Amino acid sequence: MEKVNWFFVACLYSNIFMFGVISFVQLVHYPSFLLIRPEDWTQFHHFHARRTGWVVAVPMALQLFSTIFINSNLLYLFTALAVATTVFLSMPLHQKLSREYNRANIQKLILSNWIRVLGWGGASFILIQELIAHK
């Protein structure tokens, strides 16, 4: 019986989880931001940010940590794409949106989030291919 690479398993599951979450966010959650009344926005966004953090913090940390132990430059590229977009585009936009409702910033968030879908989707695809190749 072949030894299980737990770093690979953790990387695979955390990437697939994040791809699922970010796809839902892209197709359902972020577009719903446009339906929130401006007078309800601050309370809504605070709730969104707090609860989303609970959902993604551990899987993102696990994904980043486990990726270090996988030898794949393409995986590193897709991971860097997702993480860099989160840190340098999404988080600053959320910071601005936490202060005030701004339709243009919501549209930027929706548009730039496709990069994260590509990042986590690409990483998941690479890992699934690797799993199939070594089965």
C-alpha atoms as an extended CHARMM CRD file, in Angstrom:
* protein
*
       135  EXT
         1         1  MET       CA              0.0000000000        0.0000000000        0.0000000000  PROA      1               0.0000000000
         2         2  GLU       CA              1.3160000000        3.4060000000       -0.9770000000  PROA      2               0.0000000000
         3         3  LYS       CA              1.9560000000        5.9480000000        1.7500000000  PROA      3               0.0000000000
         4         4  VAL       CA             -0.5500000000        8.8270000000        1.8410000000  PROA      4               0.0000000000
         5         5  ASN       CA              0.8750000000       12.2900000000        1.2680000000  PROA      5               0.0000000000
         6         6  TRP       CA             -1.2020000000       14.2510000000        3.7870000000  PROA      6               0.0000000000
         7         7  PHE       CA              0.1070000000       17.5610000000        2.4630000000  PROA      7               0.0000000000
         8         8  PHE       CA             -1.3190000000       16.6580000000       -0.9510000000  PROA      8               0.0000000000
         9         9  VAL       CA             -4.6460000000       15.6050000000        0.5750000000  PROA      9               0.0000000000
        10        10  ALA       CA             -4.8510000000       18.8440000000        2.5920000000  PROA      10              0.0000000000
        11        11  CYS       CA             -3.9190000000       20.9140000000       -0.4590000000  PROA      11              0.0000000000
        12        12  LEU       CA             -6.4420000000       19.1240000000       -2.6670000000  PROA      12              0.0000000000
        13        13  TYR       CA             -9.3670000000       19.4380000000       -0.2660000000  PROA      13              0.0000000000
        14        14  SER       CA             -8.6280000000       23.0080000000        0.8010000000  PROA      14              0.0000000000
        15        15  ASN       CA             -8.3340000000       24.1440000000       -2.8360000000  PROA      15              0.0000000000
        16        16  ILE       CA            -11.5310000000       22.3990000000       -3.8860000000  PROA      16              0.0000000000
        17        17  PHE       CA            -13.3000000000       23.8870000000       -0.8560000000  PROA      17              0.0000000000
        18        18  MET       CA            -12.0380000000       27.3920000000       -1.6880000000  PROA      18              0.0000000000
        19        19  PHE       CA            -12.9840000000       26.9560000000       -5.3650000000  PROA      19              0.0000000000
        20        20  GLY       CA            -16.5110000000       26.0580000000       -4.2690000000  PROA      20              0.0000000000
        21        21  VAL       CA            -16.7470000000       28.9850000000       -1.8690000000  PROA      21              0.0000000000
        22        22  ILE       CA            -15.3510000000       31.5290000000       -4.3120000000  PROA      22              0.0000000000
        23        23  SER       CA            -17.6080000000       30.2630000000       -7.1080000000  PROA      23              0.0000000000
        24        24  PHE       CA            -20.6650000000       30.7100000000       -4.8730000000  PROA      24              0.0000000000
        25        25  VAL       CA            -19.4330000000       34.1600000000       -3.8620000000  PROA      25              0.0000000000
        26        26  GLN       CA            -18.8970000000       35.1020000000       -7.5080000000  PROA      26              0.0000000000
        27        27  LEU       CA            -22.1900000000       33.8440000000       -8.8750000000  PROA      27              0.0000000000
        28        28  VAL       CA            -24.5470000000       34.5490000000       -5.9580000000  PROA      28              0.0000000000
        29        29  HSD       CA            -23.1550000000       36.4710000000       -3.0110000000  PROA      29              0.0000000000
        30        30  TYR       CA            -21.2710000000       39.4160000000       -4.5430000000  PROA      30              0.0000000000
        31        31  PRO       CA            -24.0320000000       40.1660000000       -7.0900000000  PROA      31              0.0000000000
        32        32  SER       CA            -26.4900000000       40.2550000000       -4.1860000000  PROA      32              0.0000000000
        33        33  PHE       CA            -24.4860000000       43.1900000000       -2.7790000000  PROA      33              0.0000000000
        34        34  LEU       CA            -26.1440000000       45.2890000000       -5.4740000000  PROA      34              0.0000000000
        35        35  LEU       CA            -29.5540000000       44.4940000000       -3.9480000000  PROA      35              0.0000000000
        36        36  ILE       CA            -28.7430000000       45.8140000000       -0.4620000000  PROA      36              0.0000000000
        37        37  ARG       CA            -30.2300000000       49.2030000000        0.3400000000  PROA      37              0.0000000000
        38        38  PRO       CA            -27.5220000000       51.8070000000        1.0210000000  PROA      38              0.0000000000
        39        39  GLU       CA            -29.0020000000       52.5540000000        4.4630000000  PROA      39              0.0000000000
        40        40  ASP       CA            -28.5760000000       48.8540000000        5.4030000000  PROA      40              0.0000000000
        41        41  TRP       CA            -25.1420000000       48.5110000000        3.8550000000  PROA      41              0.0000000000
        42        42  THR       CA            -22.7970000000       49.0880000000        6.8170000000  PROA      42              0.0000000000
        43        43  GLN       CA            -24.5260000000       46.5690000000        9.0480000000  PROA      43              0.0000000000
        44        44  PHE       CA            -24.7690000000       44.0440000000        6.2090000000  PROA      44              0.0000000000
        45        45  HSD       CA            -21.1170000000       44.3850000000        5.2190000000  PROA      45              0.0000000000
        46        46  HSD       CA            -19.9300000000       44.0390000000        8.8050000000  PROA      46              0.0000000000
        47        47  PHE       CA            -21.9480000000       40.8140000000        9.1130000000  PROA      47              0.0000000000
        48        48  HSD       CA            -20.6220000000       39.5540000000        5.7640000000  PROA      48              0.0000000000
        49        49  ALA       CA            -16.9730000000       40.2360000000        6.6250000000  PROA      49              0.0000000000
        50        50  ARG       CA            -17.1430000000       38.6650000000       10.0740000000  PROA      50              0.0000000000
        51        51  ARG       CA            -18.9480000000       35.5080000000        8.9510000000  PROA      51              0.0000000000
        52        52  THR       CA            -16.9050000000       35.0420000000        5.7800000000  PROA      52              0.0000000000
        53        53  GLY       CA            -13.7250000000       35.1680000000        7.8400000000  PROA      53              0.0000000000
        54        54  TRP       CA            -14.9940000000       32.2660000000        9.9300000000  PROA      54              0.0000000000
        55        55  VAL       CA            -15.6220000000       30.2070000000        6.7930000000  PROA      55              0.0000000000
        56        56  VAL       CA            -12.3860000000       30.8330000000        4.8680000000  PROA      56              0.0000000000
        57        57  ALA       CA             -9.6080000000       31.5240000000        7.3850000000  PROA      57              0.0000000000
        58        58  VAL       CA             -8.6620000000       27.9330000000        8.2160000000  PROA      58              0.0000000000
        59        59  PRO       CA             -9.0440000000       26.5160000000        4.6710000000  PROA      59              0.0000000000
        60        60  MET       CA             -6.9570000000       29.3670000000        3.2280000000  PROA      60              0.0000000000
        61        61  ALA       CA             -4.2300000000       28.8720000000        5.8310000000  PROA      61              0.0000000000
        62        62  LEU       CA             -4.2500000000       25.1170000000        5.2190000000  PROA      62              0.0000000000
        63        63  GLN       CA             -4.1090000000       25.6770000000        1.4790000000  PROA      63              0.0000000000
        64        64  LEU       CA             -1.1470000000       28.0380000000        1.7280000000  PROA      64              0.0000000000
        65        65  PHE       CA              0.7660000000       25.8330000000        4.1670000000  PROA      65              0.0000000000
        66        66  SER       CA              0.1820000000       22.5840000000        2.2650000000  PROA      66              0.0000000000
        67        67  THR       CA              1.0220000000       24.1270000000       -1.1330000000  PROA      67              0.0000000000
        68        68  ILE       CA              4.5940000000       24.6850000000        0.0750000000  PROA      68              0.0000000000
        69        69  PHE       CA              5.0700000000       20.9030000000        0.1740000000  PROA      69              0.0000000000
        70        70  ILE       CA              3.7710000000       20.2320000000       -3.3470000000  PROA      70              0.0000000000
        71        71  ASN       CA              6.3310000000       20.4610000000       -6.1370000000  PROA      71              0.0000000000
        72        72  SER       CA              4.4040000000       22.2270000000       -8.8960000000  PROA      72              0.0000000000
        73        73  ASN       CA              5.2700000000       25.6140000000      -10.3370000000  PROA      73              0.0000000000
        74        74  LEU       CA              1.8600000000       25.8410000000      -11.9800000000  PROA      74              0.0000000000
        75        75  LEU       CA              0.1750000000       25.1770000000       -8.6210000000  PROA      75              0.0000000000
        76        76  TYR       CA              2.3290000000       27.9200000000       -7.0650000000  PROA      76              0.0000000000
        77        77  LEU       CA              1.2690000000       30.2860000000       -9.8580000000  PROA      77              0.0000000000
        78        78  PHE       CA             -2.4670000000       29.6650000000       -9.4230000000  PROA      78              0.0000000000
        79        79  THR       CA             -2.1550000000       29.8850000000       -5.6250000000  PROA      79              0.0000000000
        80        80  ALA       CA             -0.2310000000       33.1460000000       -5.8870000000  PROA      80              0.0000000000
        81        81  LEU       CA             -2.8890000000       34.4880000000       -8.2660000000  PROA      81              0.0000000000
        82        82  ALA       CA             -5.7190000000       33.7220000000       -5.8260000000  PROA      82              0.0000000000
        83        83  VAL       CA             -3.8760000000       34.9750000000       -2.7430000000  PROA      83              0.0000000000
        84        84  ALA       CA             -2.4400000000       38.1160000000       -4.3680000000  PROA      84              0.0000000000
        85        85  THR       CA             -5.8610000000       39.0550000000       -5.7430000000  PROA      85              0.0000000000
        86        86  THR       CA             -7.3640000000       38.5520000000       -2.2910000000  PROA      86              0.0000000000
        87        87  VAL       CA             -4.7170000000       40.6600000000       -0.5530000000  PROA      87              0.0000000000
        88        88  PHE       CA             -4.1780000000       43.4150000000       -3.1200000000  PROA      88              0.0000000000
        89        89  LEU       CA             -7.6140000000       43.7830000000       -4.7390000000  PROA      89              0.0000000000
        90        90  SER       CA            -10.4210000000       42.1960000000       -2.7300000000  PROA      90              0.0000000000
        91        91  MET       CA             -9.3490000000       43.1910000000        0.7740000000  PROA      91              0.0000000000
        92        92  PRO       CA             -8.7590000000       46.8750000000       -0.1160000000  PROA      92              0.0000000000
        93        93  LEU       CA            -12.1380000000       46.9990000000       -1.8790000000  PROA      93              0.0000000000
        94        94  HSD       CA            -13.8260000000       45.4360000000        1.1440000000  PROA      94              0.0000000000
        95        95  GLN       CA            -12.0560000000       47.9680000000        3.3690000000  PROA      95              0.0000000000
        96        96  LYS       CA            -13.5270000000       50.7980000000        1.2970000000  PROA      96              0.0000000000
        97        97  LEU       CA            -16.9400000000       49.1270000000        1.2330000000  PROA      97              0.0000000000
        98        98  SER       CA            -16.8910000000       48.7030000000        5.0110000000  PROA      98              0.0000000000
        99        99  ARG       CA            -17.0760000000       52.4850000000        5.3040000000  PROA      99              0.0000000000
       100       100  GLU       CA            -19.7160000000       53.2150000000        2.6850000000  PROA      100             0.0000000000
       101       101  TYR       CA            -21.9380000000       51.7460000000        0.0080000000  PROA      101             0.0000000000
       102       102  ASN       CA            -20.3540000000       52.3510000000       -3.3680000000  PROA      102             0.0000000000
       103       103  ARG       CA            -21.8550000000       50.6700000000       -6.4140000000  PROA      103             0.0000000000
       104       104  ALA       CA            -18.7030000000       51.1720000000       -8.5130000000  PROA      104             0.0000000000
       105       105  ASN       CA            -16.5630000000       49.4110000000       -5.8830000000  PROA      105             0.0000000000
       106       106  ILE       CA            -19.0460000000       46.5390000000       -5.7170000000  PROA      106             0.0000000000
       107       107  GLN       CA            -18.7870000000       46.1920000000       -9.5010000000  PROA      107             0.0000000000
       108       108  LYS       CA            -14.9660000000       46.1930000000       -9.2350000000  PROA      108             0.0000000000
       109       109  LEU       CA            -15.2030000000       43.5010000000       -6.5590000000  PROA      109             0.0000000000
       110       110  ILE       CA            -17.4310000000       41.3520000000       -8.7790000000  PROA      110             0.0000000000
       111       111  LEU       CA            -15.1930000000       41.7820000000      -11.8140000000  PROA      111             0.0000000000
       112       112  SER       CA            -11.8630000000       41.2370000000      -10.0180000000  PROA      112             0.0000000000
       113       113  ASN       CA            -13.2160000000       38.1820000000       -8.2060000000  PROA      113             0.0000000000
       114       114  TRP       CA            -13.0750000000       36.2190000000      -11.4710000000  PROA      114             0.0000000000
       115       115  ILE       CA             -9.3040000000       36.1740000000      -10.9700000000  PROA      115             0.0000000000
       116       116  ARG       CA             -9.7560000000       34.3160000000       -7.6830000000  PROA      116             0.0000000000
       117       117  VAL       CA            -12.1630000000       31.8730000000       -9.3490000000  PROA      117             0.0000000000
       118       118  LEU       CA             -9.4320000000       31.2230000000      -11.9330000000  PROA      118             0.0000000000
       119       119  GLY       CA             -6.7570000000       30.8840000000       -9.2370000000  PROA      119             0.0000000000
       120       120  TRP       CA             -8.5620000000       28.3790000000       -7.0280000000  PROA      120             0.0000000000
       121       121  GLY       CA            -10.1420000000       26.6350000000      -10.0060000000  PROA      121             0.0000000000
       122       122  GLY       CA             -6.7810000000       26.2510000000      -11.7360000000  PROA      122             0.0000000000
       123       123  ALA       CA             -5.1070000000       24.9830000000       -8.5640000000  PROA      123             0.0000000000
       124       124  SER       CA             -7.9340000000       22.4780000000       -8.0320000000  PROA      124             0.0000000000
       125       125  PHE       CA             -7.6840000000       21.2760000000      -11.6280000000  PROA      125             0.0000000000
       126       126  ILE       CA             -3.9270000000       20.7170000000      -11.3460000000  PROA      126             0.0000000000
       127       127  LEU       CA             -4.3140000000       18.7690000000       -8.1080000000  PROA      127             0.0000000000
       128       128  ILE       CA             -7.1300000000       16.6220000000       -9.5020000000  PROA      128             0.0000000000
       129       129  GLN       CA             -5.0050000000       15.8500000000      -12.5620000000  PROA      129             0.0000000000
       130       130  GLU       CA             -2.1340000000       14.8810000000      -10.2660000000  PROA      130             0.0000000000
       131       131  LEU       CA             -4.4470000000       12.6200000000       -8.2740000000  PROA      131             0.0000000000
       132       132  ILE       CA             -5.7020000000       10.8970000000      -11.4240000000  PROA      132             0.0000000000
       133       133  ALA       CA             -2.1810000000       10.4920000000      -12.8140000000  PROA      133             0.0000000000
       134       134  HSD       CA             -0.9680000000        8.7390000000       -9.6580000000  PROA      134             0.0000000000
       135       135  LYS       CA             -4.0020000000        6.5740000000       -9.0050000000  PROA      135             0.0000000000
